[in-house]
Amino acid sequence: MPDTGAPVPGTPAADEMAGALLDALFSQSAVGLHVLDTELRVEYVNALSDAVAPEQIVGLHFTQAYWLDDPEEAELLLRGVLDTGTPVLNQVIRGRLMAAPGPSHSLTVTVHRLDDPSGRPLGLLAAVVDVNERVKAQARAECLVSVRREVGRSLDVAATCEGLVAALVPQFADFAVVEVVDEVLRGTDPPISPLKGDVPLRRAAVRGTDSDDVVGELRRLPENTPFALAVTDLRPRLVALDEHVSWLDSDRATARLIETTGAHSLIVAPLKLHGAVLGLVSLYRQGDSEPYDAYDLTLAVTAAAHAALSIENALRYAREHVVASIVQRRLLPQHDGARIAIETAHVLLPGRNSGCWFDTIGLSGARTALIIGNVEGHGLQTAITMGQLRTVIHALAGLDLDPDEVLARLNDTADRLAIERRSLPPGDSLHRQSLKATCLYAVYDPFTRTCTMARAGHPAPVAVAPDGRPLVLDVPEGPPLFSDDSAPFATATVELDEGSLLAFLTTSLLPADRSVTTVQDALAHPERRLQELCDAIVYNLPAEAHPDGAALMLARTGVVPPDRVATWELAHDRSTPAIARTLVRDRLEGWNLGEETIEATELIVSELITNAVRYGTPPLHLRLLLDRTLTCEVHDTSPVAPHLRHARTVDEGGRGLFIVSQLATHWGTRYSTAGKALWTEQEVSAHDRS
């Protein structure tokens, strides 16, 4: 065997070397070393603490030498190594050396079994390392990750504050309170520091105590307290809550809280942003928890800064949402607009989206346009886009176009709006925001009891018969507005019994397959008032079914009362205008209308009939309709319509439609497959209608 220079085991030199090694290890090691016998009593130990001498520990059971949070688990761990010989490496336990001051620390324990040459267990070698600071640093890092994950996920101030206390309790604080300046919650700008003493703060979130009922309460900060100082100079405070705290005399509410919970350490951190005060975060530790230190104060300040930024974002969103919601509601119809042959009701559910809209537009011939649509997105620009589309639809509805033509021209306008948005400078935030909208346009005719519909990416209406039976409406779906799809829009016409119900909904009210059935079930009692049915649909929705907001409009179909309409088929000859004037006078006198209205209507009808006889083709029909206005309609089968001209002084003709336009409030031409109808509307006073 080569000579390595090492002492031979068992020789005096080897024993001397081993003794020196043990002396150096036990006297100079920074790790707490313990030699335990088979009864887990301490036989040898190095110097562990100035507070405890090794002689005080030798002879004690390991669980007596260390005051552990769970001594039974520690003894099982040591017994396991003694029985099996399998070492335990870096096992974390909580406790402290006997008689050492302060709370429990995090300790790592490494245990090896000591055997004699024959393999018989002699005892254990246990190395104990205080890793409390390392564990605390790791816990602070994990807590900060939790704060960044939980805080700012919502644009709701209350949810943001709840996320902050959820991230801090219990891993960093035993209980926490977040308070926000009350006027900030009401939408005003945060006040600049220093915060005046009479400014109230509202508790937005509390966690870790049984005092959850204090959420929402107001308080004013007492002077000369850590809370008041923190919002005065915008600096955090680290406070030991011991018997020497004098400021509690002026803050009895906090004194009672501390007395009830046994809190011994407090951090107060202001919620601040750009020199303004948003609120305050108060973090408490109690019982056996370690008091806060300077490192904990740094974490609290970082968490408060992140929360303040998230709260400011939520407040900015809330202010923008309020403005957008106001604009949205101002752009929607301000009254139901009762019609002679159809009844409507609606519900607008609030949410993030500000682009939902609905409308009812009276058309010629007692027809009604029923419209519902939605612009995706939220904020003021979404509401503005909705208003633009709604204005265009109003203009197109006045042209008496078919629903598919209305949507086609509306889509042309949408394309132009999209081009304008893409033309904005690249730095404009709107330049990167795409537009998408849906719309459904329907026209109900009470004389034929038909509803003609077309839709641009919008859900089809839900229909129910007068007896409560669900009706299936097969309405072809066209492409959404602002899309690249150039497919044409198509219409569907359905005949409806008097008293049928139509439900027009935005997409968020139909998130699942059973939603249509749910709506039909709510409408299965058509005898109820429409507004009650609207509410019933909302009541049947699952919670949080419409976070983006929604619009719902119901329509109950009807017919024109026979006493409000008169229709005649007239001969196609030159004597017809005189006959028509006589028929009109008799009918209007029967409706008790004034002489001025009768004379104007006679002249209008005379001119329209004369035009129809000269330029139209038979058969010829005249219809009078009394609603909020008096409508005159002349039908013939010619597709050619007369045009308004300004006749010269010497011209013998060409003044008919000009006279009509001066006497009527509105007038126009409506085309159909059977020909055309010239119509006029005249205002009728409430006295005449009665």
C-alpha positions, 0 to 999 in steps of 0.5 A, a space after each residue: 500500500 502506498 504511503 499517503 501520509 495519513 494516520 492509520 486508523 486506530 493508532 494514537 496519531 489517528 485518535 489525536 487527529 480525530 479529536 482535533 477535528 472534532 474540537 475545530 468543528 465544534 468550536 469554529 463551525 457557524 452551524 449548530 452541531 448537536 450529538 444526541 444519544 439514542 434517547 435523543 438527549 444532547 451529549 455534545 453541542 457547540 456554542 449556539 448563542 450568547 444567551 444560552 451556554 452549551 452546559 445548559 443544553 447538555 443532558 436535555 432532550 432535543 425537544 427541551 433544548 429547542 422550543 418547537 412549534 411542533 415537538 412531536 413531529 420533530 421527535 418522529 423525524 429524529 426517531 425515523 433517522 435513528 431507526 432506519 439510518 436514512 439521513 434527513 437533509 435540510 428539513 425546515 421546522 419552526 422553533 427557537 433555542 431554549 430561553 432565547 428571546 423573541 418569537 419562533 424562527 425558521 430552522 433547517 435540520 440535517 440529521 445523520 445516524 452515528 454507528 460503531 464499526 459493527 453498525 450498531 447505532 450510537 446516536 445522532 448528529 444534528 446540524 441546526 441552521 437558523 434560516 429565518 432571514 432567508 425564509 422571510 426574504 423568500 416569503 416577501 418575494 412570494 408575497 410581492 408576486 402574489 400582490 402583482 398577480 392579485 392586484 390590478 386584475 379588475 377595473 373595480 376599486 373594491 375588487 382591487 382593494 380586496 385583491 390587495 388584502 387577499 395577497 397580504 393576509 396571512 402570508 405577510 400580515 395577520 390582518 389588513 385594512 385598506 381605506 380610500 378617500 371617499 370623494 375619490 370613490 365618488 369620481 372626483 380627483 384625489 386631493 393633493 397631500 397633505 390630506 386635511 383632517 376633515 376629509 373622510 376615508 371609507 374602508 374598502 377592504 378588511 381581511 384577517 379579523 372578524 370585523 368584516 362588517 366595518 367595510 364601507 364605514 367612514 372615518 376621519 383620521 385623528 390628529 397626531 397618529 401614524 395614519 394622519 402623519 402618513 397621509 400628511 408627508 406621504 411616508 410610511 410608518 413602522 410602529 411597535 404597539 407596546 405599552 408606551 404607545 401614547 397616540 392610542 388615547 386619541 384613536 379609541 377605535 384603533 385602540 379597541 381593535 388592537 386590544 381585541 386582536 392582540 396586535 403588536 406591530 403595525 405598518 401604515 403605508 399611504 396609497 399615493 400617486 403623483 403627490 395625491 392621496 388615494 387612501 391608506 393601507 394598515 397592516 397588523 401582526 399579532 400573537 406569535 408573528 414576528 414584528 415587522 422590520 425595515 425589509 417588511 416596510 420596503 415590501 409594504 411600500 412596494 405593494 401600496 404603490 402597485 395598489 395605488 396605480 391599479 386603483 388610479 387605473 380603475 378610477 380612470 376607467 370608472 370616470 370614462 365609463 360613467 361618461 360613456 354610459 351617459 352618452 349612450 343613454 342620451 343617444 338612446 330613445 328617451 321614451 317608448 314612442 307608443 304606436 297604433 298597432 304595436 306595443 314595445 318595452 325595453 331594458 338596458 342592463 349596465 355593464 362594461 360595454 357602452 355600445 348597445 342600442 335599440 330603437 323603434 321608428 314609426 314608418 309610413 302606413 302605420 308600420 314600425 321599424 324595430 332595431 337592435 344592435 351592439 358595437 363591441 368595446 367600451 368607453 366613449 369612442 364605442 358610444 360615439 360609434 353607436 350614435 353614428 350608426 343609430 343616426 344613419 339608420 334613422 336617415 335610412 329608415 325615412 327612405 322606406 327601404 327594405 331591411 336588407 337594403 338598410 343594412 347594406 347601406 349601413 354597412 357602407 357607412 361602417 366601411 367608411 368609418 373603419 377607413 377613417 379610423 385606419 387613417 388616424 396617425 399611428 400614435 393615436 390609440 384608436 388607430 390600433 382598435 378594430 371596429 365590430 358591430 352587429 345589427 338587426 332591422 325589422 319592419 312590422 306591417 299591421 295591415 298584413 301582420 307580417 314582420 320582415 327582418 334582416 340581420 348583420 351578425 346579430 342573434 335572430 329574435 325570439 318569438 312566442 305566439 299569443 297562446 305562449 307557443 314558441 315560434 321558430 324564426 329562420 332569419 338568414 344571418 348576414 356578415 357583421 358590420 365592419 367585417 371584410 365579408 362582402 356577402 349580401 344581406 337577405 330578408 325573411 318575412 313571417 306572418 304573425 298572429 295578433 298578440 304575438 311577442 318578439 324579443 330582440 336581444 343583444 348577444 350577451 343575453 344568449 351566451 348558451 344554447 339553453 338561453 333561447 329556451 329560457 327566454 321563451 319560457 319567460 315569454 310563455 305568459 303573453 297576457 302579462 304586461 310587456 315590462 313585467 315580461 322584460 323583467 322576467 327575462 332578466 330575472 331568469 338570467 344566471 348571475 354575471 351573465 352580462 358583464 358587458 351590459 345588454 339590451 332587451 326590447 320586447 314587441 307585442 304585435 297588433 292591428 290598426 283598430 277598424 275605427 281608425 282607418 278607412 280604405 276605398 278602391 277608386 275608379 281610374 278616371 278624371 271624376 275620381 278626385 271630386 269623389 275622393 274629396 267627398 269621401 275624405 270630408 265625410 270620414 274626417 268629419 266622422 273623426 271630429 277633425 277640425 275644418 282646417 285639417 279637413 280642407 288641407 286633407 281634401 286638397 292633398 288627396 285631390 292632388 295625389 289622386 290627380 297624379 295617380 289618374 294621370 300617370 299611374 295605372 289601376 287599380 287605385 286605392 285611397 287610405 286614411 289612417 288616424 293616429 298621432 298624425 293623419 296619414 293619407 295614402 294613394 296606391 297604384 300599380 305603376 312603379 313611376 313616382 312623380 317628382 317635386 318641381 318648382 313651377 315658373 309663374 307662367 306654367 299651367 301645371 307642376 304645382 301639385 306636389 309642391 302644394 302637398 309638401 307645404 300642407 303636409 308635415 312629411 310626405 314620400 313614396 313607398 315601393 312594393 312588388 305591387 306598385 307604389 304608394 304616395 303618402 303624406 302625414 299631417 299633424 293633428 292636435 290632441 283636441 282633434 284626436 280626442 
